Amino acid sequence: MDFENWDKDEAGRLKVWPLQAFTTAVFDGTTGGVRLEVGVPKPGKPSPAVQVSLPVDLLRALAAALTEVADRIEAGPAKPS
């Protein structure tokens, strides 16, 4: 897997944040929205979040990609043949 375009810290480690919650929406019956609450919320502040809109084809592609990742995790590490 190529992580060339992923954000990294000063030591070169990937920057990733734990997902706290997510919500979805439908806009005008044509576009889907996803709000991903990430990181650790600070008291009295709204949760940091990324909000994106996606057309149907990207919603399906994202759903398939997430399902593939979950399947790979459940299958465990690849065993040598």
Legacy VTK file of the C-alpha trace (Angstrom):
# vtk DataFile Version 3.0
C-alpha trace
ASCII
DATASET POLYDATA
POINTS 81 float
0.000 0.000 0.000
1.320 3.423 -0.957
1.015 6.112 1.734
2.937 8.736 -0.235
0.047 11.227 -0.270
-1.054 10.699 3.331
-0.335 13.372 5.969
2.627 12.542 8.186
4.133 14.039 11.327
7.686 15.335 11.625
8.970 11.799 12.294
7.342 10.476 9.107
4.537 8.584 10.911
1.059 8.637 9.395
-1.351 11.091 10.993
-4.641 9.362 11.734
-7.350 10.225 14.238
-9.798 7.894 15.984
-13.338 8.027 14.625
-15.744 9.044 17.406
-18.996 9.028 15.447
-20.450 9.449 12.007
-23.729 10.639 10.537
-25.106 10.612 7.030
-27.531 12.767 5.081
-29.242 12.964 1.698
-29.299 16.322 -0.076
-32.018 17.058 -2.651
-32.415 13.326 -3.266
-29.265 13.393 -5.404
-26.176 13.628 -3.188
-25.111 11.956 0.025
-23.332 13.603 2.910
-21.067 12.052 5.519
-19.904 13.761 8.721
-16.969 12.026 10.421
-16.304 13.190 13.987
-12.624 12.612 14.661
-10.023 13.090 17.351
-10.771 13.836 20.957
-13.383 16.530 21.617
-12.442 19.336 24.001
-14.904 20.160 26.804
-17.414 22.784 25.735
-16.303 22.666 22.077
-17.938 20.934 19.132
-16.324 17.687 18.034
-13.735 18.138 15.287
-15.265 16.780 12.103
-14.848 16.373 8.383
-18.009 16.813 6.335
-18.070 15.674 2.729
-20.674 15.333 0.014
-20.522 12.466 -2.450
-22.428 11.466 -5.575
-23.991 8.008 -5.646
-21.064 6.346 -7.454
-18.549 7.544 -4.850
-20.864 6.556 -1.981
-20.985 3.014 -3.365
-17.222 2.953 -3.970
-16.556 4.155 -0.412
-18.946 1.563 1.017
-17.228 -1.192 -0.982
-13.762 -0.010 0.070
-14.727 0.058 3.755
-16.263 -3.410 3.469
-13.065 -4.694 1.841
-10.927 -3.269 4.663
-13.210 -4.841 7.294
-13.061 -8.203 5.478
-9.258 -8.059 5.361
-9.052 -7.269 9.070
-11.419 -10.108 9.966
-9.448 -12.531 7.775
-6.291 -11.778 9.749
-2.741 -11.590 8.447
-1.956 -13.318 5.181
-0.398 -16.730 5.735
2.629 -17.796 3.684
1.786 -20.457 1.108
LINES 1 82
81 0 1 2 3 4 5 6 7 8 9 10 11 12 13 14 15 16 17 18 19 20 21 22 23 24 25 26 27 28 29 30 31 32 33 34 35 36 37 38 39 40 41 42 43 44 45 46 47 48 49 50 51 52 53 54 55 56 57 58 59 60 61 62 63 64 65 66 67 68 69 70 71 72 73 74 75 76 77 78 79 80
